[in-house]
Amino acid sequence: MDKDLRALGDRIVQHKVELAEAVTQNRIKNGINPPNDQQKQLLIDWRIELFQFIGEALFSNLEQSEKRFLEWGKKSGEIAVEINLSLDTALDSTRLYRTIIWEFIGKEVERNDYDNHTVMKAVTIIDPLLDKVVYSFSVAYVDYNHHLLDLARDALEELSVPVVRLTQTVGVLPLVGPIDTHRSKLIMEIALNECMEMQIEHLYIDLSGVPIIDTMVAHNLFQVITSLKLLGVDVTLTGMRPELAQTVVALGISFEGFSIAGSLHQALGQKGLLQSV
């Protein structure tokens, strides 16, 4: 092992806190500052760890170093999403890591009179590892961000399919907004589960807030009704628009086994449920 390279790596590790603080001060100077002390400390610890890895890479097994840098990039990408750090701001910090580490190495080379071989060896180790950090960080940032968006979308979709209890055994499922194939499957899942859990015997499905339903969605919707019937739940469709009725007729779907009403208000009034609600 190159003695000078080991000495340079040790110096980086010894000054990891100072190097991390230099990154932090630069970010603050440029108006990129975490909103609270907890997040600030998280970022400082995150940066200290990277400089530790950079120093140790100069005298450690290359394969092990690559694994550590990839893991650090993945973890830091997820942290960046959690603290609402934009992708361009986070990637700009990677450029800053390069600048600060090479400024430090330049001073160390001058102070200790290291030869060109040591410098070039350090370059061939550190730069590819930082490139791996950028790659791993970017992939993790995008993937984790999509994961959080999917969770938020699923939560929002679940809220958009509420089964509301009207009486002990009667409920209503008011549907609002467009229904695509994905949402129609969600409606089936939630409607079946909620009706079983709430012991609903009669469910009113109100379609007055649904602007368009295509052929595939109409088919899926009537699968929901068929499934509910198998569970012993009577179904009344309300608010069915003429175009939906035409789609149903074109599909050859039978209206046997459930009732239809012009509006939810009309249906509830006929059953004497308006006084109960």
ChimeraX attribute file (.defattr): number of C-alpha atoms within 10 A of each C-alpha:
attribute: neighborCount
match mode: 1-to-1
recipient: residues
	/A:1	8
	/A:2	12
	/A:3	10
	/A:4	18
	/A:5	20
	/A:6	18
	/A:7	16
	/A:8	24
	/A:9	23
	/A:10	18
	/A:11	16
	/A:12	24
	/A:13	21
	/A:14	14
	/A:15	16
	/A:16	22
	/A:17	17
	/A:18	14
	/A:19	22
	/A:20	23
	/A:21	17
	/A:22	17
	/A:23	21
	/A:24	21
	/A:25	13
	/A:26	14
	/A:27	17
	/A:28	12
	/A:29	10
	/A:30	9
	/A:31	9
	/A:32	14
	/A:33	17
	/A:34	18
	/A:35	9
	/A:36	8
	/A:37	10
	/A:38	9
	/A:39	15
	/A:40	15
	/A:41	13
	/A:42	14
	/A:43	22
	/A:44	18
	/A:45	14
	/A:46	16
	/A:47	24
	/A:48	21
	/A:49	16
	/A:50	24
	/A:51	23
	/A:52	20
	/A:53	23
	/A:54	26
	/A:55	25
	/A:56	19
	/A:57	24
	/A:58	27
	/A:59	20
	/A:60	15
	/A:61	10
	/A:62	13
	/A:63	9
	/A:64	10
	/A:65	20
	/A:66	19
	/A:67	13
	/A:68	17
	/A:69	23
	/A:70	21
	/A:71	17
	/A:72	20
	/A:73	24
	/A:74	22
	/A:75	16
	/A:76	23
	/A:77	27
	/A:78	21
	/A:79	20
	/A:80	20
	/A:81	19
	/A:82	14
	/A:83	14
	/A:84	11
	/A:85	18
	/A:86	12
	/A:87	15
	/A:88	9
	/A:89	12
	/A:90	20
	/A:91	17
	/A:92	13
	/A:93	16
	/A:94	16
	/A:95	12
	/A:96	16
	/A:97	19
	/A:98	14
	/A:99	13
	/A:100	15
	/A:101	18
	/A:102	16
	/A:103	12
	/A:104	15
	/A:105	18
	/A:106	13
	/A:107	11
	/A:108	16
	/A:109	17
	/A:110	10
	/A:111	9
	/A:112	11
	/A:113	10
	/A:114	15
	/A:115	11
	/A:116	10
	/A:117	12
	/A:118	17
	/A:119	17
	/A:120	10
	/A:121	13
	/A:122	21
	/A:123	14
	/A:124	11
	/A:125	17
	/A:126	19
	/A:127	13
	/A:128	12
	/A:129	22
	/A:130	21
	/A:131	14
	/A:132	18
	/A:133	25
	/A:134	22
	/A:135	16
	/A:136	20
	/A:137	28
	/A:138	21
	/A:139	16
	/A:140	23
	/A:141	26
	/A:142	14
	/A:143	16
	/A:144	19
	/A:145	18
	/A:146	12
	/A:147	12
	/A:148	13
	/A:149	12
	/A:150	12
	/A:151	12
	/A:152	12
	/A:153	12
	/A:154	14
	/A:155	11
	/A:156	11
	/A:157	15
	/A:158	15
	/A:159	10
	/A:160	17
	/A:161	20
	/A:162	17
	/A:163	25
	/A:164	17
	/A:165	18
	/A:166	18
	/A:167	13
	/A:168	10
	/A:169	14
	/A:170	20
	/A:171	23
	/A:172	24
	/A:173	19
	/A:174	20
	/A:175	18
	/A:176	14
	/A:177	13
	/A:178	13
	/A:179	20
	/A:180	16
	/A:181	16
	/A:182	11
	/A:183	18
	/A:184	21
	/A:185	17
	/A:186	18
	/A:187	24
	/A:188	19
	/A:189	14
	/A:190	15
	/A:191	23
	/A:192	19
	/A:193	14
	/A:194	16
	/A:195	24
	/A:196	15
	/A:197	9
	/A:198	15
	/A:199	15
	/A:200	24
	/A:201	18
	/A:202	20
	/A:203	24
	/A:204	24
	/A:205	22
	/A:206	22
	/A:207	22
	/A:208	18
	/A:209	14
	/A:210	17
	/A:211	13
	/A:212	15
	/A:213	20
	/A:214	15
	/A:215	13
	/A:216	13
	/A:217	18
	/A:218	22
	/A:219	18
	/A:220	19
	/A:221	19
	/A:222	17
	/A:223	15
	/A:224	20
	/A:225	23
	/A:226	17
	/A:227	15
	/A:228	22
	/A:229	16
	/A:230	10
	/A:231	14
	/A:232	14
	/A:233	22
	/A:234	19
	/A:235	22
	/A:236	19
	/A:237	22
	/A:238	22
	/A:239	21
	/A:240	18
	/A:241	16
	/A:242	9
	/A:243	13
	/A:244	19
	/A:245	13
	/A:246	11
	/A:247	17
	/A:248	18
	/A:249	12
	/A:250	10
	/A:251	13
	/A:252	10
	/A:253	13
	/A:254	10
	/A:255	11
	/A:256	6
	/A:257	11
	/A:258	14
	/A:259	13
	/A:260	16
	/A:261	17
	/A:262	14
	/A:263	16
	/A:264	21
	/A:265	14
	/A:266	14
	/A:267	20
	/A:268	19
	/A:269	12
	/A:270	11
	/A:271	9
	/A:272	11
	/A:273	14
	/A:274	13
	/A:275	8
	/A:276	8
	/A:277	9
